[in-house]
Amino acid sequence: MKGKDVMKRLFCASWSFLVFLGFLSSSEAVVDRIVAVVNQEIITLSEVETRTELMQVEIRAEDRLERREKVQEVRQMVLQQLIEEKLIDHEAQKLGIKVTAKELEEAIDEIRRRNNLSPEGFKEALTKQGLKLDDVKKQMEKQILRTKTIRMSVKMESKGTEDELKSFYEKHMDQYRTSESFRPAHILFRIPKDATAEEILEIKKKAQRVLEKIRQGQDFGEMAFLYSEDPSAKDRGELGYFKKGEVLPALEKEVVRLRIGEVGGIIRTEFGFHIIKLLDRKGGTPLPYEEVKQRVTADYYQTEMEIALRQFFTLLKAKSVIEIKL
């Protein structure tokens, strides 16, 4: 992956038109206050909350407490990103880096092309979002400036020798496997939406009794047929094959860790309590190094670039005055 791609990810500055518009369309519902000061430049709570809202769609959590904790983690990560952006802006000013009109127009054209929009369609889309082209250009100029500053300041000495690439491949072999699929079976004990704490406890106790029967030798499929409250009960709990990302995260986490034939513990999701058994898995074998060498090279470069970026930001922070109030 090239350095500029790393920068897009680190700074949440996707060239995607929709995300870009969402970033500019800030919410005014937040009561504003200063949450950080970086070299006399302020970061406000509304800036943090606006970007946090955009990233919340990526948060997967099964209960409110877990989600609240993850949102707080995202909020802290966003604050650090905003601090780093301020540091980059300060460094760009110090180095006298500028963005040319040509660079800006090329960036705008790239947004239009990626979203299959004509110049008129682009302006119309902005109008629907309540945005002005000048506002978009100002935001794009900031991002181009930051990218140029990083390219000038962070240098990669090497793209990796053959030995370094092979060593990286061996250490990260799990990234270079054939697509893996799993065939689980489950027993579902549904929790009604209006269930009380006592009722939920009773449902869990029922699940525990069934799990105990299975561990004492009762057939899993028979138990699924008798007790599962899922349509798969008629198929003895079998769910068919699936790949990662195709089922609830909590179930996937359990299935992935199980060995073939193994029964897991009791898992809770938004639907209720589950008992999972892994019936089979396919794929997941390592791909030969030569076959994935291009991917390995890109991943190695990205990893080294991120290390270099962390070192660069550590140096900038050491030279700066930063006060965090969040």
KAFEN-V872528 format. One record per backbone hydrogen bond with DSSP energy under -1.0 kcal/mol. NH is the residue of the N-H (numbers start at 1). CO is the residue of the C=O. If there is no record, write none. Layout:
<<NH & CO> <NH & CO>>
This chain:
<<6 & 2> <7 & 3> <8 & 4> <9 & 5> <10 & 6> <11 & 7> <13 & 8> <20 & 16> <21 & 17> <22 & 18> <23 & 19> <24 & 20> <25 & 21> <26 & 24> <35 & 43> <36 & 43> <37 & 323> <38 & 41> <39 & 321> <41 & 38> <43 & 36> <45 & 33> <48 & 44> <49 & 45> <50 & 46> <51 & 47> <52 & 48> <53 & 49> <54 & 50> <55 & 51> <56 & 52> <58 & 55> <59 & 56> <67 & 63> <68 & 64> <69 & 65> <70 & 66> <71 & 67> <72 & 68> <73 & 69> <74 & 70> <75 & 71> <76 & 72> <77 & 73> <78 & 74> <79 & 75> <80 & 76> <81 & 77> <82 & 78> <83 & 79> <84 & 80> <85 & 81> <86 & 82> <87 & 83> <88 & 84> <89 & 85> <90 & 86> <91 & 87> <92 & 88> <93 & 89> <94 & 90> <95 & 91> <97 & 92> <104 & 100> <105 & 101> <106 & 102> <107 & 103> <108 & 104> <109 & 105> <110 & 106> <111 & 107> <112 & 108> <113 & 109> <114 & 110> <115 & 111> <116 & 113> <117 & 112> <122 & 118> <123 & 119> <124 & 120> <125 & 121> <126 & 122> <127 & 123> <128 & 124> <129 & 125> <130 & 127> <131 & 126> <136 & 132> <137 & 133> <138 & 134> <139 & 135> <140 & 136> <141 & 137> <142 & 138> <143 & 139> <144 & 140> <145 & 141> <146 & 142> <147 & 143> <148 & 144> <149 & 145> <150 & 146> <151 & 147> <152 & 148> <153 & 149> <154 & 150> <165 & 161> <166 & 162> <167 & 163> <168 & 164> <169 & 165> <170 & 166> <171 & 167> <172 & 168> <175 & 172> <176 & 173> <178 & 285> <181 & 282> <182 & 242> <183 & 280> <185 & 277> <186 & 237> <187 & 275> <189 & 273> <191 & 271> <195 & 192> <200 & 196> <201 & 197> <202 & 198> <203 & 199> <204 & 200> <205 & 201> <206 & 202> <207 & 203> <208 & 204> <209 & 205> <210 & 206> <211 & 207> <212 & 208> <213 & 209> <214 & 210> <215 & 211> <216 & 212> <217 & 214> <218 & 213> <223 & 219> <224 & 220> <225 & 221> <226 & 222> <227 & 223> <228 & 224> <229 & 188> <233 & 230> <234 & 231> <235 & 232> <236 & 233> <237 & 232> <238 & 235> <239 & 184> <242 & 182> <246 & 243> <252 & 248> <253 & 249> <254 & 250> <255 & 251> <256 & 252> <257 & 253> <261 & 278> <262 & 259> <264 & 276> <267 & 274> <269 & 272> <273 & 189> <274 & 267> <275 & 187> <277 & 185> <278 & 262> <279 & 183> <280 & 183> <282 & 181> <287 & 176> <292 & 288> <296 & 292> <297 & 293> <298 & 294> <299 & 295> <300 & 296> <301 & 297> <302 & 298> <303 & 299> <304 & 300> <305 & 301> <306 & 302> <307 & 303> <308 & 304> <309 & 305> <310 & 306> <311 & 307> <312 & 308> <313 & 309> <314 & 310> <315 & 311> <316 & 312> <317 & 313> <318 & 314> <319 & 315> <323 & 37> <325 & 35>>
